Amino acid sequence: MKTLRNIAARLMALIAAASALSSCDKMIYDYEGDCDPHYKARFIFDYNMLYADAFPQQVNAVTLYLIDPASGNIVWQKSESGDALRAEGYLMDIDVTPGDYQLIAWCGEGIGPHFTVPADATHHTHLTCTLGRDRDEATGSAYIRHDINRLYHGAIRNDDGSLATQLFPDDEGTYIYTVPLIKDTNDVNIVLQHLSGETVDKDDFTFTITSDNGSMDWDNSLIADEPITYYARHKSSGSTASEGRGPVTSVSACLSEHTIGRLVKGNDTRVRIHNRKGECIVDIPLIDYALLVKGQHNRPMTDQEYLDRQDKYDLVFFLDERDRWMNAYIYINSWKIVLQSAGL
């Protein structure tokens, strides 16, 4: 009787093994509990000046699109936001059938309130991203006066910049696809300081940044757009006393804070300051001046990589006794730039 029970047990084990071999493509897995592949996406934002992944701290919304490389059609998309993205080891579950796919993402809390991606997009070329803007009633020109929430673009690319096709295998296991992000919004702070120490009144000056950088294509390149004037989201002025070996000196300054879209080399992005009389006392190309402080340490970067990694620019201008810019020098991100010519 015991022998019969042993034979029956062995037969059951062989049947179970045969079933597992058949359903799991001739392999037995004890750790998954099923034989299906599991696909997940990881997002990273280390394309910054610190080379450190700041995704959990800075990105609180993601939308991922999977593209059929043969047709270019969007075959799957998913959005997630909030605290889940800040959890250690956050991964997005991807629910698709095995096959070849390309991955594109638009991320950040700017999507929705300030930037629009077509909700009815069916092809990857429809995945454009457009910055909303207000219009002057008299001239019809576009402008923005508010803070702009952060925007990031992501894609898995080949070395030449084209979309890379990723294999989603049908073999059992967990497959993780890492999507790197590039930040498309920048903070620009403009400071006016009087050489004489006289008070600089924020209401005596108008600060603007003008660029046609309000529309990005599916690959994050700029699309031809109208000029947008970015006014200050906030202005403030104040003074402080400086004590040294000599007499106490008073320093007065005015600060104008702006958020603007992506900076792309070759694009004409102008910083302008007008005084109370309407005279333009500063008119400089922001991108050209920003690249002046790229520095030896960042020389291995291309100019565009530097512009994409750097997302904050502090510009300090000094006024003479006539409230005009002393255009012999300018401070950019604490670097003093002595200008041989103001005609950049």
Buried (B, 14 or more C-beta within 10 A) or exposed (E): EEEEEEEEEEEEEEEEEEEBEEEBEEEEEEEEEEBEBBBBBBBBBEBBEEEEBBBBEBBBBBBBBBBBBEEBBBBBBBBBBEEEBEEEEBBBEBEEEBBEBBBBBBBBBBBBEBBBBEEEBEEBEBBBBBBBBBEEEEEEBBBBEBBBBBBBBBBBBEEEEEBBBBEBEEEBBEBEBEBBBBBBBBBBBBBBBBEEBBBBEBEBBBBBBBBBBBBBEBBBEBBEBEBBBBBBBEBEBEEEEEEEEEEEEEEBBBBBBBBBBBBBBEBEBBBBBBBEEEEEBBEBBBBEBBBEBBEEEBEEBEBEBBBBBBBEBBBBBBBEEEBBBBBEEBBBBEEEBEBEEEEE
